[in-house]
Amino acid sequence: MIVSRTVFRVLFAFVFLTGTAWSQVKKDFISNPVIKGYFADPSIIKHQGKYYIYATIDPWGGDELAVWESADFVNWTQKHINWPTKQACTSPTSNGSKVWAPSVVKAPNGKFYMYVSVGSEIWAGVSNSPLGPWKNAKADNSPLLAGNSTPGVHIIDSDCFIDEDGKAYLYWGSGLNWVNGHCLAVKLKPDMISFDGTPKDITPPHYFEGPHMIKRKGLYYLMYSDGKAIDATYKVRYSTSKTPFGPWTEGPKSPILATSADSTTYGPGHHTVFREKGQDYILYHRIFPQKKEYVLRELCIDSLNFDAKGNIRKITPTGVKSFAKKK
């Protein structure tokens, strides 16, 4: 069959325009995984128009953290910071666990603070900028929370929450051997490392690890992970309270993020939440299944939405429309 030049030109134009439109759609969409490679337990901050993601290096941590910088949340540049390292964060009560699960915040005093798990202990760092130089926030270079500070509680997965009044709170804790997860919390003094009171066990329903606190319309939402971090049982739950310490009522739609029916999202959990242009987003990891003795994980993003009653809606993992300022 001979195709006329006119028909050929029409077909060519259609293919070209369709391809251009699809290219634009891809450009305007943030798909998962957000960053190529295997990383977990993300924390994110935005400073002077740039996003910074800090995360665990898989499998099961490295001698440092994975750190990236981006101006558009699409193109990422990997950075290296001087602290924490396994060597710098080792004490007489440390075990062999690597560098895990950072939580980075900008405090009311203008400085950046990081709470990070190393050797199954919580260490606190301070810096004047997101990329450092960082140093131990404690003058004696000791851990903020020693590995033997609370018997029966795995001292990992810290999360710092700064309330609307500028007061800061620290949450942390997991279980041992995949059971008996405990969440501990304490109010921090303005120096961000001294405790204003005694740590309390505030464990909400069906909690295992990975606490993350947000606040909306006067209500505190303690979000966290449940299940085993190595398989499809891992998922994100949440509970609410009128105070930062509970008592807690689990949300009616909890768990809000779990393994999808087709397993494209497998074992999602250990997340953080941030807001951009009035929309909340959840940044978390999912498992990339391996037939090995370890798991590899990928960083993902989805929208976090609420219903009219303030309940967090269930999340259908899809990725999100681009929200960064276009050049």
C-alpha positions as CSV (number, residue, x, y, z in Angstrom):
1,M,0.0,0.0,0.0
2,I,1.3,3.4,-1.0
3,V,0.8,6.1,1.6
4,S,0.4,9.6,0.2
5,R,2.6,12.4,1.3
6,T,-0.3,14.2,3.0
7,V,-1.3,11.1,5.0
8,F,2.4,10.6,6.0
9,R,2.7,14.2,7.1
10,V,-0.5,13.9,9.2
11,L,0.8,10.6,10.8
12,F,4.2,12.2,11.5
13,A,2.6,15.2,13.1
14,F,0.4,13.1,15.3
15,V,3.3,10.9,16.5
16,F,5.4,14.0,17.1
17,L,2.7,15.9,19.0
18,T,1.8,12.8,21.0
19,G,5.4,12.2,22.0
20,T,5.8,15.9,22.9
21,A,2.7,15.8,25.1
22,W,3.9,12.6,26.8
23,S,7.3,14.1,27.4
24,Q,5.6,17.1,29.0
25,V,3.5,14.9,31.2
26,K,6.6,13.1,32.4
27,K,8.3,16.4,33.0
28,D,5.3,17.6,35.1
29,F,5.1,14.4,37.2
30,I,7.3,13.0,39.9
31,S,7.3,9.2,39.6
32,N,8.6,6.6,42.1
33,P,11.2,5.9,43.0
34,V,12.2,9.6,43.5
35,I,15.9,8.9,43.4
36,K,17.6,5.9,41.7
37,G,19.3,3.5,44.1
38,Y,18.5,1.8,47.3
39,F,17.9,4.0,50.4
40,A,15.4,4.1,53.3
41,D,14.1,6.1,56.3
42,P,14.1,9.6,54.7
43,S,14.1,13.0,56.3
44,I,13.6,16.2,54.3
45,I,14.1,19.9,54.8
46,K,13.8,22.9,52.4
47,H,16.2,25.8,52.8
48,Q,16.7,28.8,50.5
49,G,14.7,27.2,47.7
50,K,16.5,23.9,47.8
51,Y,15.4,20.5,49.0
52,Y,17.7,18.2,51.1
53,I,16.9,14.6,51.6
54,Y,18.9,12.5,54.2
55,A,18.4,8.8,54.3
56,T,19.8,5.4,55.3
57,I,22.1,3.7,52.7
58,D,21.0,0.1,52.0
59,P,21.5,-2.6,52.8
60,W,21.1,-1.8,56.5
61,G,23.0,1.4,56.7
62,G,26.5,2.5,55.9
63,D,29.4,4.4,57.5
64,E,27.6,7.7,56.6
65,L,24.2,8.9,55.5
66,A,23.0,9.3,51.9
67,V,22.4,13.0,51.3
68,W,21.0,14.8,48.2
69,E,20.2,18.3,47.1
70,S,17.7,19.5,44.5
71,A,16.1,22.7,43.3
72,D,13.2,21.0,41.5
73,F,12.6,17.7,43.2
74,V,13.5,15.9,40.0
75,N,17.2,16.4,39.4
76,W,19.2,15.4,42.5
77,T,22.9,15.8,43.3
78,Q,24.4,13.5,45.9
79,K,26.3,15.2,48.6
80,H,28.5,14.0,51.4
81,I,28.5,15.5,54.9
82,N,31.2,15.1,57.5
83,W,29.0,13.9,60.4
84,P,27.5,11.4,61.4
85,T,29.9,8.6,60.7
86,K,30.1,5.2,62.3
87,Q,33.6,6.0,63.6
88,A,32.6,9.4,65.1
89,C,29.4,8.0,66.7
90,T,30.6,5.0,68.7
91,S,30.5,4.7,72.5
92,P,31.0,2.1,75.1
93,T,27.3,1.2,74.9
94,S,27.1,1.0,71.0
95,N,26.5,-2.1,69.1
96,G,27.6,-2.8,65.5
97,S,24.6,-1.2,63.8
98,K,25.5,1.3,61.1
99,V,24.2,4.9,60.5
100,W,20.4,4.8,60.2
101,A,17.2,6.9,60.1
102,P,18.0,10.6,60.4
103,S,15.6,13.4,61.4
104,V,16.7,16.9,60.5
105,V,15.0,20.1,61.5
106,K,15.7,23.8,61.6
107,A,15.3,25.0,65.2
108,P,13.9,28.4,66.4
109,N,17.5,29.5,67.1
110,G,18.2,29.3,63.3
111,K,20.5,26.2,63.6
112,F,19.9,22.8,62.0
113,Y,19.7,19.8,64.3
114,M,20.0,16.1,63.3
115,Y,18.9,13.1,65.4
116,V,20.2,9.9,64.0
117,S,20.6,6.3,64.9
118,V,24.1,4.8,65.1
119,G,25.0,1.7,66.9
120,S,21.4,1.4,68.3
121,E,21.8,4.7,70.0
122,I,20.5,8.2,69.3
123,W,23.1,10.9,68.5
124,A,22.4,14.6,68.1
125,G,24.2,16.8,65.7
126,V,24.2,20.6,65.0
127,S,25.1,22.7,62.0
128,N,24.6,26.2,60.6
129,S,23.6,24.8,57.2
130,P,22.0,21.7,55.8
131,L,25.3,20.4,54.4
132,G,27.4,21.2,57.4
133,P,30.0,21.1,58.7
134,W,28.1,19.1,61.3
135,K,29.3,18.2,64.8
136,N,28.0,16.4,67.8
137,A,25.7,18.8,69.6
138,K,27.0,17.5,72.9
139,A,30.3,18.9,74.1
140,D,31.5,15.5,75.4
141,N,30.8,13.8,72.1
142,S,28.5,11.2,73.8
143,P,25.2,9.8,72.5
144,L,22.0,11.7,73.3
145,L,20.4,8.4,74.2
146,A,22.7,5.5,75.1
147,G,21.8,2.0,73.9
148,N,21.2,0.8,77.5
149,S,19.1,3.8,78.5
150,T,15.8,1.9,78.4
151,P,16.1,-1.9,78.7
152,G,13.7,-3.7,76.3
153,V,13.5,-0.8,73.9
154,H,15.5,-0.6,70.7
155,I,17.0,3.0,70.8
156,I,16.5,3.9,67.1
157,D,14.2,5.9,64.8
158,S,14.2,9.3,66.4
159,D,12.0,12.1,65.1
160,C,12.1,15.7,66.2
161,F,8.8,17.7,66.1
162,I,8.7,21.5,66.6
163,D,5.3,22.7,67.6
164,E,3.6,26.0,66.5
165,D,4.8,27.7,69.7
166,G,8.4,26.7,68.9
167,K,8.6,24.0,71.6
168,A,10.4,20.9,70.5
169,Y,9.7,17.2,71.2
170,L,11.7,14.1,70.5
171,Y,10.1,10.7,69.7
172,W,11.9,7.4,69.3
173,G,11.9,3.7,69.8
174,S,11.3,0.3,68.3
175,G,10.9,-3.3,69.4
176,L,13.3,-6.2,69.5
177,N,13.0,-9.3,67.3
178,W,10.1,-7.7,65.5
179,V,7.8,-7.6,68.5
180,N,6.9,-5.3,71.4
181,G,7.5,-1.9,69.7
182,H,7.6,1.0,72.2
183,C,7.5,4.7,71.5
184,L,9.2,7.1,73.9
185,A,8.9,10.9,73.9
186,V,10.3,13.9,75.8
187,K,10.1,17.6,75.5
188,L,13.4,19.3,74.6
189,K,14.8,22.5,76.1
190,P,15.7,25.4,73.8
191,D,19.3,24.0,73.4
192,M,17.6,21.1,71.5
193,I,19.6,18.4,73.5
194,S,18.6,18.8,77.1
195,F,15.4,17.1,78.3
196,D,12.6,19.1,79.9
197,G,11.3,16.3,82.0
198,T,11.6,12.6,82.0
199,P,11.1,10.5,78.8
200,K,7.6,8.9,78.8
201,D,6.4,5.7,77.1
202,I,3.5,7.0,74.9
203,T,3.1,3.9,72.7
204,P,0.0,4.2,70.5
205,P,-2.1,1.3,69.1
206,H,-0.3,-1.1,66.7
207,Y,3.0,0.7,67.0
208,F,6.3,-0.9,66.1
209,E,8.8,1.8,65.0
210,G,9.4,4.9,62.9
211,P,7.4,7.6,64.7
212,H,6.7,10.9,62.9
213,M,4.6,13.7,64.4
214,I,2.5,16.3,62.5
215,K,-0.1,18.8,63.7
216,R,-3.2,20.0,61.9
217,K,-5.9,22.3,63.2
218,G,-4.9,21.8,66.8
219,L,-4.8,18.0,66.6
220,Y,-1.6,15.9,67.0
221,Y,-1.1,13.1,64.5
222,L,1.5,10.5,65.6
223,M,2.3,8.5,62.4
224,Y,4.4,5.3,62.6
225,S,5.3,2.0,61.0
226,D,3.9,-1.4,61.9
227,G,4.9,-4.9,60.8
228,K,8.3,-6.2,59.8
229,A,10.6,-3.9,57.8
230,I,11.7,-6.9,55.8
231,D,8.5,-8.0,54.2
232,A,5.0,-7.1,52.9
233,T,3.6,-6.6,56.5
234,Y,5.3,-3.3,56.9
235,K,2.8,-0.4,56.7
236,V,2.1,3.1,57.9
237,R,-0.5,3.8,60.7
238,Y,-1.5,6.9,62.7
239,S,-3.2,7.9,65.9
240,T,-4.4,11.3,67.1
241,S,-4.5,13.2,70.4
242,K,-5.0,16.7,71.8
243,T,-1.5,16.6,73.3
244,P,2.0,15.7,72.1
245,F,2.1,12.8,74.6
246,G,-1.3,11.2,74.0
247,P,-3.6,9.4,75.0
248,W,-4.0,8.2,71.4
249,T,-6.9,7.1,69.3
250,E,-6.1,5.2,66.2
251,G,-7.4,6.8,63.0
252,P,-10.5,5.1,61.4
253,K,-8.7,4.6,58.1
254,S,-5.4,3.4,59.6
255,P,-3.3,1.8,58.2
256,I,-3.2,4.5,55.5
257,L,-0.3,3.0,53.4
258,A,0.3,-0.7,52.9
259,T,1.5,-3.2,50.3
260,S,-0.6,-2.7,47.1
261,A,-2.7,-5.5,45.6
262,D,-0.2,-5.9,42.7
263,S,2.8,-5.6,45.0
264,T,4.4,-2.7,43.0
265,T,4.4,-1.0,46.4
266,Y,5.8,-3.6,48.8
267,G,6.3,-3.0,52.5
268,P,6.1,0.8,52.5
269,G,7.0,2.6,55.7
270,H,9.3,4.7,57.8
271,H,8.2,8.1,56.4
272,T,8.3,11.8,56.9
273,V,5.7,14.5,55.9
274,F,6.3,17.9,54.4
275,R,4.2,20.7,52.9
276,E,4.6,22.5,49.6
277,K,2.2,25.1,48.3
278,G,-0.5,24.1,50.7
279,Q,-0.4,20.4,50.0
280,D,1.0,17.7,52.3
281,Y,3.3,15.0,50.9
282,I,4.5,11.8,52.4
283,L,8.1,10.7,51.6
284,Y,8.7,7.0,52.5
285,H,10.5,3.9,51.4
286,R,9.2,0.7,49.8
287,I,11.0,-2.6,49.5
288,F,12.6,-3.8,46.3
289,P,12.2,-7.5,47.0
290,Q,15.4,-9.6,47.1
291,K,16.0,-13.3,47.4
292,K,18.7,-12.6,49.9
293,E,19.2,-12.2,53.7
294,Y,18.7,-8.4,53.4
295,V,16.2,-6.0,51.8
296,L,16.9,-3.1,49.5
297,R,14.5,-0.1,49.6
298,E,13.6,2.8,47.4
299,L,12.4,6.3,48.2
300,C,8.9,7.2,47.1
301,I,6.5,10.2,47.4
302,D,2.7,10.5,47.4
303,S,0.2,13.1,48.4
304,L,-1.2,13.0,51.9
305,N,-4.8,14.1,52.2
306,F,-7.5,14.5,54.8
307,D,-11.3,14.1,54.7
308,A,-13.8,16.6,56.1
309,K,-13.5,15.2,59.6
310,G,-9.7,15.5,59.7
311,N,-9.0,11.8,59.2
312,I,-6.0,10.9,57.0
313,R,-7.3,9.3,53.8
314,K,-5.8,6.0,52.5
315,I,-3.0,6.5,50.1
316,T,-3.0,4.9,46.6
317,P,0.7,5.0,45.5
318,T,1.0,6.9,42.2
319,G,3.6,9.6,42.5
320,V,2.7,13.2,42.4
321,K,2.4,16.2,40.1
322,S,5.5,18.4,40.0
323,F,5.3,21.1,42.6
324,A,8.6,22.8,42.3
325,K,9.0,26.2,40.6
326,K,9.7,25.8,36.9
327,K,12.7,27.5,35.5
